[in-house]
Amino acid sequence: MANFYRDNDDIQFLIRHTDVAASASVCEEGFKFADEFDYAPADAAEAIQNYDMVLDSLGQLSAEFIAPRAEDVDRQGNVLNEDGTVTRAKGIAEALEKMAQAEVMGFTLPHRFGGLNFPNIVYSMAIEIVSRADVALMNIFGLQGIAETINAFASEEIKQRYLRDFSAGKVTGAMVLTEPDAGSDLQAIKLRAFQDDDGNWLLHGVKRFITNGCGEVLLVLARSEPDRSGGLGLSLFVCEPGPTVHIRRLEDKLGIHGSPTCEIFFDNTPCEIIGERQRGLVTYVMSLMNGARIGIAGQSMGVAEAAYRLARDYAATRKQFGIAIERLPAVRDMLIDMKMAIEAGRALLYETSLVVDMEIGYAKRLESNPPEDKTEAKGLKNESRKYRRYAAMLTPMSKYYCSEMCNTVTYDSMQVLGGSGYMRDYACERYMRDARITTIYEGTSQLQVVAA
Ligand SMILES: Cc1cc2nc3c(=O)[nH]c(=O)nc-3n(C[C@H](O)[C@H](O)[C@H](O)COP(=O)(O)OP(=O)(O)OC[C@H]3O[C@@H](n4cnc5c(N)ncnc54)[C@H](O)[C@@H]3O)c2cc1C
């Protein structure tokens, strides 16, 4: 049976040789949940066995169900109906249903909300596996960051309302930041958040380029402090679709056709604030975007892997001048370069994900169970600071490297296939179109350089 997890020797190698056990331990907070939840692991070995099992079933679903539908998804795209609702491409809707059944829509959410509570390093593997099958689908699978942000910063009431539904795959989210005049520069956001006489928050204004803006839980960055320009005038809000949320347009775009990109008009939409006022951009969205950047690095890995394999297999069978073209040095060099670049990207991404797991783990430990001993507390704080700094540097590096790399790899993949690669008979041209967005969204490559 085809399996995008089992057939990838490099992922298999890295899962054995990266310190996944350390991630498991911080995520499970010393495996303290084992007494409370039947399915929570009691030790690192059990946790790793769980990761392996879930990745195995996701690998099979990706290879056997999702990948065979990706071409149709690309051709169909999504449809904006007259009543303002969006109909997803059939293959995307079916895949989301399967993923919900496989219980992989709450990958990193805590056990108490029905999530798997898996570490980021395993989530990065999952994202790569899904993206290799369908780059566009990953955009919806990868929006689990919305649930993570709610879990990290929202009130208990908001968590209770949404998080179980995220885990069950009953709702999907959207990250609603970009506006016509605020793209890279999110500090320029204008969409207004204001309170009515009863103190209820409402949203008014336009957002554009919103992936899955037709989802059920929208996290919206808005200007809550009209007199304050810049990032400190912004707060984060959660709202749901309804009569005041109008999807005005679905973008007609180069690639990722299965991922709906929406323009949304909020016409005095009721909403609730996440966390504290004025921390919307500087704390909550920065955290959300850092997670999403790692997600895009994983998405880039998936499309690069798919393109490389297509080129490698084609070069092994295509004959010119009486030999398989893989034996021609110029072609062989391209294939070797592609493979090396992919393995470098994967190593960087997994190391970054591991560092992020440690960063989150130390922060959680300091918050929930700070040591009484001063020296121990100081040591822990230093470790926490160290991982925070590493994560702040490695995250944009991974996003930059993996996204630029997948563009080179998909470009070269088409070169290896020659004229056939240019035709729609092969997935090559789709991979190239799908890869192109990765250096643009979640912060362009130029912005990653600034961030690193
Ligand atoms: C398919 C798609 C899906 C998207 N999904 C979402 C989503 O779900 N949610 C959301 O909120 N947004 C989303 N976006 C928006 C996306 O994040 C922005 O397009 C992106 O951040 C760039 O902003 P911009 O398009 O306004 O370009 P601009 O900010 O206008 O940038 C134009 C150029 O200027 C460069 N530039 C700008 N500032 C600097 C600087 N300081 N230093 C160096 N160079 C700079 C950029 O690198 C780029 O080359 C999506 C976009 C697309 C195309």
The ligand as an ORCA input file, in Angstrom:
! r2SCAN-3c Opt
* xyz 0 1
  C      -2.859     33.008     -1.951
  C      -2.703     33.925     -0.786
  C      -3.200     33.546      0.446
  C      -3.092     34.411      1.537
  N      -3.639     34.054      2.742
  C      -3.689     34.968      3.748
  C      -4.402     34.699      4.958
  O      -4.927     33.617      5.168
  N      -4.493     35.684      5.885
  C      -3.920     36.898      5.711
  O      -4.071     37.745      6.569
  N      -3.202     37.176      4.582
  C      -3.087     36.247      3.607
  N      -2.389     36.533      2.449
  C      -1.710     37.795      2.329
  C      -0.197     37.659      2.356
  O       0.250     37.350      3.640
  C       0.387     38.952      1.792
  O       0.099     38.946      0.407
  C       1.874     39.070      2.027
  O       2.147     39.241      3.389
  C       2.489     40.232      1.255
  O       1.728     41.393      1.359
  P       1.314     42.190      0.028
  O       0.734     41.219     -0.922
  O       0.470     43.337      0.415
  O       2.677     42.690     -0.586
  P       3.478     44.016     -0.161
  O       3.550     44.106      1.311
  O       2.910     45.162     -0.906
  O       4.931     43.678     -0.709
  C       5.307     43.901     -2.064
  C       6.821     43.687     -2.178
  O       7.525     44.597     -1.318
  C       8.414     43.895     -0.475
  N       8.493     44.531      0.841
  C       7.480     45.069      1.573
  N       7.943     45.528      2.743
  C       9.269     45.272      2.772
  C      10.322     45.511      3.716
  N      10.099     46.109      4.887
  N      11.580     45.118      3.393
  C      11.831     44.510      2.206
  N      10.880     44.268      1.279
  C       9.624     44.639      1.553
  C       7.814     42.498     -0.369
  O       8.797     41.528     -0.026
  C       7.268     42.293     -1.768
  O       8.304     41.858     -2.601
  C      -2.453     35.659      1.375
  C      -1.928     36.015      0.129
  C      -2.050     35.174     -0.938
  C      -1.491     35.615     -2.270
*
